[in-house]
Amino acid sequence: MIWVVVAFLSACFITALFMRSKSLKMFARKCLFLLQHRRKTIRALDDEENAWYTQKKPILWAYAGGGAARRYSNSREAIQESMRRGFSVIEVDVSLTKDGIPVLSHWFRPDNQIMFEKDPTYDEFKATLIDGRFHTLSLGELIDAYPDPPVYFSIDPAFIVSTRSRFDLVSYLMKRSPLSFLKKVIYQVYSLSELKRIQALSPGFASLHFVLEVLNNNYNNYWKIPYLLPYLIEAGVRSVSMRDRRISEGMRDAIKCFVDANIRVLVTGVDYKDRAVKLLELGVSCFNTHLMEPALFQDDSN
């Protein structure tokens, strides 16, 4: 019996060493190499239209609609201000009211300020001003206000907990939106199962964006990327996001994997240009920000 235990522990130890070794990194790069021909097919699709994706200069996403460092995120005024400031992509968070209406809200809290103690009905939501003066928006109102938007809207359903409800949100967008609006939607996806279901719908979005929850807490999970990539490439995912963390070898390797696969990397929570410059050197090309201005990079090549 003791020899069985020793053999089992030895196998675990050897596996752990292998998972952290350079050989796995080489294996990942080989996987990327084999996927190149599939990548070319996916990337040939409407790249000319996808201005946000084809730009060579750094692309800034207005976090949560913009809004003066979180004070009035996801409000009508925040979106208007972000357009005025020159953002080419504006992220909006979508929540469901108690009666099931999709609205723009950070789980009914404009980040640091609690707006509702419990989920409101749609009428309660619309009757409330953020910070006493900024106007709330439903997703339908956003579509009606910008049927052919001058910017891309990155729709984040993170605050819709139910997978079924997220799937219903995609159906709602397809039924409610004109084609000109759908072509300006970057839809954020949080799981492979969700990605496959949305891909099957062919909703006509500008692109899909995959949120790397698997990496957000531990960049040592880098070894999982080769298993994710075939699915992301097949679905036409053009960008992925990760949180801003201390730069580590795992983070460098993760970024390189996606850049090699021609998938843009977005880092969230980057508010200062000096930090952005360090990440640009690693291959990051998009930033989700409250404070940086698009004008900071206006001298970069297009």
C-alpha positions in Angstrom: 0.0 0.0 0.0 2.8 2.4 0.9 4.4 1.9 -2.6 1.1 2.9 -4.2 1.0 6.1 -2.2 4.7 6.9 -3.0 4.1 6.3 -6.7 1.0 8.5 -6.6 2.9 11.4 -4.9 5.8 11.0 -7.2 3.5 11.3 -10.2 1.9 14.4 -8.8 5.3 16.0 -8.2 6.5 15.2 -11.7 3.3 16.6 -13.2 3.6 19.8 -11.1 7.2 20.3 -12.4 6.1 19.8 -16.0 3.2 22.2 -15.7 5.7 25.0 -14.6 8.4 24.1 -17.0 9.6 25.8 -20.2 8.5 22.7 -22.2 4.8 23.6 -21.7 5.5 27.1 -23.1 7.1 25.6 -26.2 4.1 23.3 -26.5 1.8 26.3 -26.4 3.7 28.1 -29.1 3.5 25.0 -31.3 -0.2 25.0 -30.8 -0.4 28.6 -32.0 1.7 27.8 -35.0 -0.7 25.0 -36.1 -3.7 27.4 -35.8 -2.3 30.0 -38.2 -4.2 28.8 -41.2 -7.5 28.9 -39.3 -6.7 32.4 -38.0 -6.3 33.7 -41.6 -9.8 32.6 -42.5 -11.4 34.2 -39.5 -9.4 37.4 -39.8 -10.4 37.9 -43.5 -14.0 38.6 -42.3 -15.0 42.4 -42.5 -11.7 43.7 -41.1 -12.1 46.8 -43.2 -15.3 47.7 -41.4 -14.0 46.9 -37.9 -12.2 50.2 -37.4 -11.7 49.6 -33.7 -9.9 46.4 -34.4 -7.7 47.4 -37.3 -6.4 50.6 -35.7 -2.7 50.4 -35.0 -2.7 53.0 -32.3 -3.7 52.2 -28.7 -7.5 52.0 -28.3 -9.1 53.3 -25.2 -12.4 52.0 -24.0 -14.4 54.3 -21.8 -15.0 52.2 -18.7 -18.7 51.9 -17.6 -19.8 54.5 -20.1 -17.2 57.0 -18.8 -18.3 59.5 -16.3 -15.7 61.5 -14.4 -14.0 58.7 -12.4 -17.1 56.7 -11.6 -19.4 59.4 -10.3 -22.1 59.0 -12.9 -21.1 55.8 -14.8 -23.5 54.3 -17.4 -25.6 57.5 -17.5 -26.8 59.4 -20.5 -24.4 62.2 -19.7 -21.4 59.9 -19.2 -21.9 58.4 -22.7 -22.3 61.8 -24.3 -19.2 63.0 -22.5 -17.2 60.0 -23.7 -18.2 60.6 -27.2 -17.1 64.3 -26.9 -13.8 63.2 -25.5 -13.1 61.0 -28.6 -13.4 57.5 -27.3 -13.9 55.0 -30.2 -15.3 52.3 -27.8 -17.6 52.9 -24.9 -18.3 50.0 -22.5 -21.7 49.8 -20.9 -22.8 47.5 -18.1 -26.2 45.8 -18.4 -28.3 44.7 -15.5 -31.9 43.5 -15.3 -34.6 45.3 -13.3 -36.9 43.3 -11.0 -39.4 43.1 -13.9 -36.8 41.9 -16.4 -36.0 45.0 -18.4 -32.3 45.4 -19.5 -30.9 48.7 -18.3 -27.4 50.3 -18.1 -26.2 50.0 -14.6 -23.3 48.6 -12.4 -25.7 46.3 -10.6 -27.8 49.4 -9.7 -24.8 51.0 -8.1 -22.8 53.7 -10.0 -19.6 52.1 -8.7 -18.9 53.7 -5.3 -22.4 55.1 -4.6 -25.3 52.8 -3.6 -28.3 53.9 -5.6 -30.8 51.1 -4.6 -30.8 48.8 -1.6 -32.5 46.1 -3.6 -33.2 45.5 -7.3 -35.6 48.1 -8.5 -38.5 47.8 -11.0 -38.0 49.6 -14.3 -40.2 52.5 -13.2 -38.2 52.9 -10.0 -35.0 52.8 -11.9 -36.1 55.5 -14.4 -37.5 57.7 -11.7 -34.1 57.9 -10.0 -31.3 60.3 -10.9 -27.7 59.3 -10.4 -26.1 61.6 -7.8 -29.3 63.6 -7.9 -28.9 65.0 -11.5 -27.7 62.4 -14.1 -30.1 60.4 -16.1 -30.4 56.6 -16.2 -30.8 54.7 -19.5 -32.4 51.5 -20.5 -30.7 49.4 -23.2 -33.7 50.1 -25.5 -33.2 53.9 -25.0 -29.5 53.5 -25.9 -30.5 51.7 -29.1 -33.1 54.4 -29.9 -30.7 57.2 -29.2 -27.9 55.8 -31.4 -29.5 53.5 -34.1 -26.3 54.1 -36.2 -23.8 54.9 -33.4 -20.7 56.9 -34.1 -18.7 54.7 -31.7 -18.6 51.0 -30.8 -20.5 49.9 -27.7 -18.9 47.1 -25.7 -21.8 45.5 -23.8 -20.9 43.9 -20.5 -23.5 41.5 -19.1 -21.4 40.6 -16.0 -24.1 41.8 -13.6 -26.7 39.4 -15.1 -26.0 36.3 -13.1 -28.1 33.8 -14.9 -26.6 32.2 -18.0 -30.1 31.9 -19.5 -30.8 35.6 -18.9 -27.5 36.5 -20.7 -28.6 34.3 -23.6 -32.0 36.2 -23.6 -30.1 39.5 -23.7 -28.4 38.5 -26.9 -31.9 37.6 -28.4 -33.2 40.9 -27.2 -30.4 42.8 -29.0 -31.0 40.9 -32.2 -34.8 41.6 -32.1 -34.6 45.2 -30.8 -31.6 46.6 -32.7 -31.2 47.7 -36.3 -28.4 46.1 -38.2 -26.4 49.4 -38.1 -26.4 49.1 -34.2 -25.5 45.5 -34.1 -22.5 46.1 -36.3 -21.2 48.5 -33.6 -21.6 46.0 -30.7 -18.6 44.3 -29.1 -20.3 41.7 -26.9 -18.4 40.5 -23.8 -18.5 36.7 -23.1 -17.4 35.0 -19.8 -17.4 31.3 -20.6 -16.8 28.9 -23.4 -20.3 27.4 -23.1 -21.8 30.9 -23.5 -19.4 31.6 -26.4 -20.6 28.5 -28.3 -24.3 29.3 -27.8 -23.8 32.9 -29.0 -21.8 31.8 -32.0 -24.6 29.4 -33.0 -27.0 32.4 -33.1 -24.8 34.4 -35.5 -26.1 37.7 -34.0 -24.2 40.0 -36.4 -22.1 41.8 -33.7 -19.0 43.6 -34.8 -17.0 41.1 -32.7 -17.0 39.0 -29.5 -14.8 39.8 -26.6 -13.7 37.1 -24.2 -13.2 38.0 -20.5 -10.3 35.9 -19.1 -11.6 35.0 -15.7 -9.3 32.0 -15.7 -6.3 34.4 -15.7 -7.6 37.3 -13.6 -6.7 35.9 -10.3 -3.6 33.8 -11.2 -1.4 34.2 -14.2 0.2 30.8 -13.5 -3.0 29.5 -15.2 -1.2 30.5 -18.4 -1.0 26.8 -19.3 -4.8 26.8 -20.0 -4.5 29.2 -22.9 -3.6 26.6 -25.6 -6.9 24.9 -24.8 -8.9 28.1 -25.0 -7.4 29.4 -28.2 -9.0 27.0 -30.8 -12.4 27.9 -29.4 -11.7 31.7 -29.4 -10.3 31.6 -32.9 -13.2 29.5 -34.3 -15.7 31.9 -32.8 -14.0 34.9 -34.3 -13.1 36.4 -31.0 -11.0 39.5 -31.7 -10.1 40.6 -28.2 -9.6 39.4 -24.7 -9.4 41.2 -21.4 -7.4 40.7 -18.2 -7.1 42.8 -15.1 -4.1 45.1 -14.5 -1.7 43.2 -12.2 2.0 43.3 -11.3 3.8 42.4 -14.5 5.1 38.8 -14.2 6.5 36.1 -16.4 3.0 34.5 -16.5 1.4 37.8 -17.6 4.1 38.3 -20.3 3.6 34.7 -21.7 -0.2 35.1 -21.6 -0.1 38.3 -23.6 2.4 36.9 -26.1 0.1 33.9 -26.8 -2.8 36.1 -27.8 -0.7 38.6 -29.7 0.8 35.7 -31.7 -2.8 34.5 -32.5 -3.7 38.0 -33.7 -6.1 38.6 -30.8 -6.0 42.0 -29.2 -5.3 42.2 -25.5 -7.2 44.7 -23.3 -6.2 45.4 -19.8 -8.8 46.9 -17.4 -8.3 49.6 -14.8 -5.4 51.4 -16.5 -5.7 55.1 -15.7 -2.2 56.6 -16.3 -0.1 56.8 -19.5 3.1 55.7 -17.9 1.5 52.4 -16.9 -0.1 52.1 -20.3 3.3 52.5 -22.0 4.8 49.6 -20.0 1.9 47.4 -21.1 2.2 48.5 -24.7 5.8 47.2 -24.7 4.4 43.8 -23.8 1.9 43.8 -26.7 -1.2 45.1 -25.0 -3.1 47.4 -27.3 -6.4 48.3 -25.6 -7.1 49.8 -22.2 -10.4 50.1 -20.3 -10.0 53.4 -18.5 -11.7 56.1 -16.4 -9.1 58.8 -16.5 -6.9 58.5 -19.7 -7.8 60.7 -22.6 -7.8 59.4 -26.2 -5.8 62.5 -27.1 -2.8 61.1 -25.1 -2.2 58.7 -28.1 -3.3 60.9 -31.0 0.3 61.2 -32.2 0.6 57.4 -32.6 0.3 56.1 -36.1 -3.1 55.0 -37.4 
